Amino acid sequence: MSFKVYPNPTTGQFTIELSSTVNITQIDVYNLMGEKLLSINPTSNQALLTVDLGDFDNGIYIIQMLDNKGEYLNPQQVVKQ
């Protein structure tokens, strides 16, 4: 896997740790209804990103990342408790 998400489950904030072999241009967070809640454009070579779901309800969220080749990485679920 080219990234890790922790802690999972989370109480609000979680970290995305990116591998050095992948260049992410966009990170989107969706709820299970498919609504996009957040969109983040990391700076190049940013290895750690903190995402805050504190303003959102407890539940399951989908993290979708787009690389610099225009390809989506496998989505990751995050549980907010």
MARKE-483437 format. One record per residue: x negated, y, z of N, C-alpha, C, O, CB in turn; residue in three letters. Coordinates in steps of 0.001 Angstrom, whole numbers, plus 500000, padded with zeros to 6 digits. Glycine has a CB too. Example, Ala and Ser with C-alpha at 12.3 -4.5 7.8 and 13.67 -1.06 7.14 Angstrom:
+--------+--------+--------+--------+--------+--------+--------+--------+--------+--------+--------+--------+--------+--------+--------+------+
:    n_X :    n_Y :    n_Z :   ca_X :   ca_Y :   ca_Z :    c_X :    c_Y :    c_Z :    o_X :    o_Y :    o_Z :   cb_X :   cb_Y :   cb_Z : code :
+--------+--------+--------+--------+--------+--------+--------+--------+--------+--------+--------+--------+--------+--------+--------+------+
: 486810 : 494310 : 507800 : 487700 : 495500 : 507800 : 486800 : 496700 : 507800 : 485764 : 496681 : 508465 : 488692 : 495527 : 509046 :  ala :
: 487150 : 497750 : 507080 : 486330 : 498940 : 507140 : 487100 : 500030 : 507870 : 486591 : 501138 : 508039 : 485916 : 499402 : 505725 :  ser :
+--------+--------+--------+--------+--------+--------+--------+--------+--------+--------+--------+--------+--------+--------+--------+------+
***
This chain:
+--------+--------+--------+--------+--------+--------+--------+--------+--------+--------+--------+--------+--------+--------+--------+------+
:    n_X :    n_Y :    n_Z :   ca_X :   ca_Y :   ca_Z :    c_X :    c_Y :    c_Z :    o_X :    o_Y :    o_Z :   cb_X :   cb_Y :   cb_Z : code :
+--------+--------+--------+--------+--------+--------+--------+--------+--------+--------+--------+--------+--------+--------+--------+------+
: 499145 : 498813 : 500000 : 500000 : 500000 : 500000 : 499112 : 501233 : 500000 : 498057 : 501232 : 500634 : 500966 : 500007 : 501228 :  met :
: 499515 : 502268 : 499309 : 498696 : 503459 : 499185 : 499019 : 504530 : 500228 : 498438 : 505615 : 500207 : 498857 : 504032 : 497815 :  ser :
: 499950 : 504222 : 501142 : 500246 : 505162 : 502220 : 500834 : 504421 : 503409 : 501356 : 503315 : 503275 : 501212 : 506260 : 501739 :  phe :
: 500739 : 505057 : 504589 : 501320 : 504534 : 505825 : 502202 : 505626 : 506416 : 501918 : 506816 : 506289 : 500209 : 504082 : 506845 :  lys :
: 503284 : 505189 : 507067 : 504185 : 506116 : 507744 : 504262 : 505688 : 509204 : 504578 : 504536 : 509502 : 505611 : 506139 : 507073 :  val :
: 503971 : 506623 : 510119 : 504020 : 506294 : 511547 : 504280 : 507562 : 512361 : 503975 : 508652 : 511875 : 502696 : 505615 : 512003 :  tyr :
: 504833 : 507473 : 513587 : 505439 : 506265 : 514133 : 506775 : 505998 : 513445 : 507447 : 506920 : 512983 : 505630 : 506392 : 515660 :  pro :
: 507135 : 504762 : 513387 : 508387 : 504347 : 512764 : 508935 : 503173 : 513557 : 508394 : 502071 : 513464 : 508184 : 503969 : 511256 :  asn :
: 509994 : 503378 : 514337 : 510897 : 504537 : 514364 : 510251 : 505771 : 515007 : 509238 : 505696 : 515701 : 512175 : 504180 : 515117 :  pro :
: 510903 : 506914 : 514732 : 510421 : 508203 : 515228 : 511544 : 508921 : 515962 : 512721 : 508610 : 515783 : 509884 : 509077 : 514068 :  thr :
: 511159 : 509887 : 516791 : 512165 : 510730 : 517445 : 512333 : 512048 : 516695 : 513176 : 512868 : 517058 : 511775 : 511000 : 518911 :  thr :
: 511543 : 512250 : 515661 : 511668 : 513473 : 514860 : 510495 : 513637 : 513911 : 510668 : 513601 : 512693 : 511774 : 514696 : 515766 :  gly :
: 509300 : 513818 : 514464 : 508129 : 514005 : 513615 : 507464 : 512671 : 513314 : 507379 : 511793 : 514173 : 507129 : 514956 : 514279 :  gln :
: 506991 : 512534 : 512067 : 506203 : 511368 : 511706 : 505093 : 511811 : 510764 : 505143 : 512892 : 510177 : 507089 : 510267 : 511053 :  phe :
: 504098 : 510955 : 510636 : 502927 : 511251 : 509823 : 502898 : 510339 : 508611 : 503196 : 509149 : 508712 : 501636 : 511099 : 510645 :  thr :
: 502540 : 510896 : 507475 : 502285 : 510114 : 506269 : 500779 : 510163 : 506046 : 500197 : 511233 : 505869 : 503089 : 510668 : 505010 :  ile :
: 500159 : 508987 : 506058 : 498724 : 508882 : 505817 : 498526 : 508343 : 504413 : 498944 : 507229 : 504097 : 498026 : 507968 : 506877 :  glu :
: 497885 : 509143 : 503574 : 497696 : 508785 : 502173 : 496327 : 508168 : 501954 : 495341 : 508594 : 502555 : 497870 : 510009 : 501278 :  leu :
: 496271 : 507179 : 501106 : 494998 : 506571 : 500716 : 494227 : 507549 : 499842 : 494821 : 508404 : 499186 : 495225 : 505222 : 499969 :  ser :
: 492917 : 507424 : 499832 : 492089 : 508325 : 499027 : 492215 : 508042 : 497536 : 491752 : 508834 : 496714 : 490633 : 508211 : 499446 :  ser :
: 492837 : 506922 : 497179 : 492952 : 506554 : 495768 : 494212 : 507093 : 495105 : 494417 : 506894 : 493908 : 492921 : 505062 : 495630 :  thr :
: 495058 : 507773 : 495873 : 496315 : 508267 : 495304 : 496390 : 509783 : 495491 : 495974 : 510314 : 496520 : 497544 : 507568 : 495970 :  val :
: 496919 : 510459 : 494492 : 497076 : 511906 : 494537 : 498569 : 512211 : 494450 : 499166 : 512135 : 493376 : 496276 : 512611 : 493378 :  asn :
: 499159 : 512556 : 495583 : 500600 : 512803 : 495658 : 500888 : 514264 : 495343 : 500253 : 515165 : 495891 : 501153 : 512431 : 497056 :  ile :
: 501846 : 514487 : 494460 : 502221 : 515848 : 494088 : 503547 : 516278 : 494711 : 503826 : 517472 : 494817 : 502305 : 515964 : 492584 :  thr :
: 504372 : 515296 : 495128 : 505669 : 515635 : 495719 : 506119 : 514525 : 496644 : 505953 : 513342 : 496345 : 506728 : 515884 : 494627 :  gln :
: 506695 : 514921 : 497782 : 507285 : 513984 : 498739 : 508714 : 514443 : 498973 : 508950 : 515597 : 499334 : 506464 : 513921 : 500094 :  ile :
: 509671 : 513542 : 498768 : 511077 : 513850 : 498995 : 511627 : 512951 : 500083 : 511268 : 511777 : 500178 : 511892 : 513693 : 497701 :  asp :
: 512509 : 513517 : 500910 : 513176 : 512761 : 501975 : 514667 : 512768 : 501664 : 515274 : 513823 : 501478 : 512882 : 513375 : 503408 :  val :
: 515244 : 511574 : 501613 : 516667 : 511396 : 501306 : 517373 : 510715 : 502469 : 516762 : 509947 : 503212 : 516851 : 510572 : 500012 :  tyr :
: 518677 : 511004 : 502625 : 519486 : 510205 : 503538 : 520038 : 509014 : 502756 : 519812 : 508893 : 501552 : 520646 : 511058 : 504175 :  asn :
: 520758 : 508142 : 503445 : 521264 : 506942 : 502778 : 522391 : 507226 : 501790 : 522801 : 506337 : 501045 : 521743 : 505960 : 503805 :  leu :
: 522895 : 508460 : 501780 : 523909 : 508852 : 500804 : 523253 : 509338 : 499512 : 523938 : 509671 : 498546 : 524822 : 509949 : 501385 :  met :
: 521913 : 509375 : 499505 : 521186 : 509815 : 498315 : 520989 : 511314 : 498219 : 520533 : 511817 : 497192 : 521894 : 509351 : 497107 :  gly :
: 521330 : 512038 : 499288 : 521151 : 513488 : 499293 : 519702 : 513820 : 499650 : 519162 : 513301 : 500627 : 522132 : 514164 : 500293 :  glu :
: 519078 : 514687 : 498854 : 517717 : 515115 : 499148 : 517770 : 516149 : 500261 : 518434 : 517179 : 500141 : 517015 : 515691 : 497880 :  lys :
: 517053 : 515855 : 501360 : 517057 : 516736 : 502514 : 515825 : 517629 : 502573 : 515904 : 518781 : 503000 : 517155 : 515924 : 503774 :  leu :
: 514699 : 517099 : 502147 : 513432 : 517831 : 502178 : 512650 : 517538 : 500916 : 512752 : 516451 : 500347 : 512601 : 517460 : 503429 :  leu :
: 511872 : 518512 : 500486 : 510935 : 518306 : 499393 : 509643 : 519009 : 499775 : 509647 : 520204 : 500072 : 511504 : 518841 : 498026 :  ser :
: 508538 : 518273 : 499768 : 507243 : 518792 : 500195 : 506265 : 518626 : 499039 : 506218 : 517577 : 498396 : 506728 : 518061 : 501483 :  ile :
: 505489 : 519666 : 498784 : 504440 : 519614 : 497767 : 503095 : 519749 : 498466 : 502638 : 520860 : 498735 : 504630 : 520737 : 496689 :  asn :
: 502456 : 518609 : 498762 : 501179 : 518667 : 499493 : 500068 : 519255 : 498636 : 500117 : 519220 : 497406 : 500775 : 517272 : 499970 :  pro :
: 499066 : 519797 : 499318 : 497890 : 520281 : 498603 : 497052 : 519079 : 498183 : 497133 : 518023 : 498809 : 497056 : 521267 : 499484 :  thr :
: 496262 : 519225 : 497147 : 495450 : 518099 : 496692 : 494439 : 517712 : 497763 : 493935 : 518552 : 498508 : 494730 : 518443 : 495373 :  ser :
: 494163 : 516424 : 497815 : 493241 : 515820 : 498772 : 493716 : 515917 : 500217 : 492910 : 515775 : 501137 : 491899 : 516466 : 498649 :  asn :
: 494990 : 516152 : 500431 : 495539 : 516180 : 501785 : 495833 : 514741 : 502189 : 496706 : 514098 : 501605 : 496833 : 517078 : 501871 :  gln :
: 495106 : 514228 : 503189 : 495217 : 512813 : 503566 : 496305 : 512565 : 504604 : 496893 : 511484 : 504625 : 493891 : 512316 : 504099 :  ala :
: 496588 : 513545 : 505469 : 497610 : 513404 : 506501 : 498649 : 514501 : 506348 : 498314 : 515677 : 506208 : 496982 : 513446 : 507910 :  leu :
: 499910 : 514100 : 506376 : 501018 : 515046 : 506299 : 501961 : 514784 : 507454 : 502255 : 513628 : 507760 : 501764 : 514937 : 504942 :  leu :
: 502436 : 515825 : 508096 : 503425 : 515682 : 509160 : 504767 : 516140 : 508622 : 504885 : 517219 : 508042 : 503022 : 516496 : 510432 :  thr :
: 505780 : 515299 : 508824 : 507140 : 515607 : 508380 : 508020 : 515661 : 509626 : 507910 : 514802 : 510501 : 507675 : 514537 : 507339 :  val :
: 508882 : 516657 : 509710 : 509739 : 516837 : 510877 : 511201 : 516618 : 510491 : 511766 : 517361 : 509688 : 509544 : 518245 : 511487 :  asp :
: 511796 : 515588 : 511079 : 513224 : 515303 : 510882 : 514047 : 515770 : 512077 : 515197 : 515362 : 512238 : 513445 : 513800 : 510648 :  leu :
: 513458 : 516630 : 512922 : 514103 : 517066 : 514155 : 515467 : 517702 : 513958 : 516323 : 517596 : 514837 : 513224 : 518024 : 514855 :  gly :
: 515692 : 518357 : 512833 : 516976 : 519025 : 512590 : 518033 : 518097 : 512008 : 519168 : 518515 : 511777 : 516776 : 520192 : 511659 :  asp :
: 517670 : 516847 : 511772 : 518599 : 515904 : 511142 : 519094 : 514874 : 512150 : 518454 : 514628 : 513173 : 517925 : 515197 : 509953 :  phe :
: 520247 : 514276 : 511845 : 520857 : 513273 : 512719 : 520001 : 512015 : 512780 : 519190 : 511753 : 511892 : 522271 : 512926 : 512237 :  asp :
: 520199 : 511241 : 513847 : 519566 : 509927 : 513928 : 520076 : 509060 : 512785 : 521243 : 509146 : 512401 : 519848 : 509252 : 515304 :  asn :
: 519203 : 508231 : 512249 : 519603 : 507357 : 511157 : 518405 : 506907 : 510355 : 517261 : 507045 : 510788 : 520601 : 508054 : 510256 :  gly :
: 518676 : 506369 : 509184 : 517633 : 505861 : 508301 : 517442 : 506852 : 507153 : 518407 : 507325 : 506553 : 517993 : 504437 : 507760 :  ile :
: 516192 : 507150 : 506867 : 515839 : 508078 : 505803 : 514871 : 507393 : 504843 : 514096 : 506525 : 505244 : 515219 : 509377 : 506381 :  tyr :
: 514920 : 507785 : 503598 : 514070 : 507208 : 502550 : 513029 : 508245 : 502152 : 513361 : 509390 : 501844 : 514916 : 506759 : 501306 :  ile :
: 511763 : 507828 : 502164 : 510662 : 508681 : 501746 : 510257 : 508253 : 500337 : 509907 : 507094 : 500115 : 509452 : 508593 : 502747 :  ile :
: 510304 : 509176 : 499400 : 509947 : 508893 : 498012 : 508805 : 509822 : 497618 : 508890 : 511033 : 497821 : 511179 : 509072 : 497055 :  gln :
: 507731 : 509256 : 497054 : 506566 : 510054 : 496684 : 506252 : 509925 : 495206 : 506334 : 508843 : 494625 : 505359 : 509640 : 497507 :  met :
: 505889 : 511053 : 494612 : 505546 : 511132 : 493196 : 504052 : 511423 : 493092 : 503543 : 512337 : 493740 : 506394 : 512231 : 492460 :  leu :
: 503345 : 510627 : 492259 : 501901 : 510855 : 492108 : 501610 : 511775 : 490926 : 502518 : 512182 : 490201 : 501163 : 509518 : 491925 :  asp :
: 500340 : 512094 : 490747 : 499950 : 513039 : 489698 : 500100 : 512475 : 488289 : 499920 : 513202 : 487311 : 498526 : 513468 : 489909 :  asn :
: 500429 : 511182 : 488172 : 500691 : 510571 : 486864 : 502178 : 510586 : 486534 : 502588 : 510117 : 485472 : 500164 : 509132 : 486831 :  lys :
: 502994 : 511128 : 487452 : 504433 : 511169 : 487241 : 505125 : 509875 : 487607 : 506267 : 509651 : 487207 : 504726 : 511500 : 485820 :  gly :
: 504449 : 509009 : 488368 : 505012 : 507718 : 488772 : 505396 : 507762 : 490245 : 504693 : 508345 : 491070 : 504005 : 506567 : 488508 :  glu :
: 506529 : 507132 : 490559 : 506981 : 507053 : 491950 : 506356 : 505844 : 492628 : 506291 : 504756 : 492056 : 508523 : 506978 : 492027 :  tyr :
: 505896 : 506054 : 493865 : 505398 : 504950 : 494679 : 506603 : 504229 : 495281 : 507713 : 504762 : 495276 : 504419 : 505460 : 495800 :  leu :
: 506390 : 503023 : 495798 : 507473 : 502295 : 496444 : 508035 : 503128 : 497593 : 507274 : 503636 : 498416 : 506983 : 500917 : 496955 :  asn :
: 509351 : 503273 : 497657 : 509933 : 504085 : 498729 : 509723 : 503421 : 500093 : 509591 : 502202 : 500198 : 511437 : 504311 : 498474 :  pro :
: 509698 : 504252 : 501120 : 509510 : 503784 : 502490 : 510681 : 504263 : 503332 : 511107 : 505411 : 503208 : 508159 : 504286 : 503080 :  gln :
: 511203 : 503394 : 504187 : 512276 : 503798 : 505096 : 511680 : 504281 : 506406 : 510702 : 503723 : 506902 : 513259 : 502631 : 505346 :  gln :
: 512280 : 505324 : 506959 : 511914 : 505822 : 508280 : 513180 : 505873 : 509106 : 514215 : 506349 : 508639 : 511222 : 507227 : 508205 :  val :
: 513103 : 505384 : 510333 : 514242 : 505384 : 511246 : 514035 : 506488 : 512262 : 513009 : 506530 : 512941 : 514412 : 504003 : 511949 :  val :
: 515022 : 507396 : 512370 : 514999 : 508420 : 513412 : 515956 : 507994 : 514511 : 517126 : 507703 : 514260 : 515383 : 509828 : 512845 :  lys :
: 515440 : 507963 : 515731 : 516268 : 507552 : 516874 : 516526 : 508724 : 517793 : 517204 : 508573 : 518810 : 515598 : 506413 : 517653 :  gln :
+--------+--------+--------+--------+--------+--------+--------+--------+--------+--------+--------+--------+--------+--------+--------+------+
***
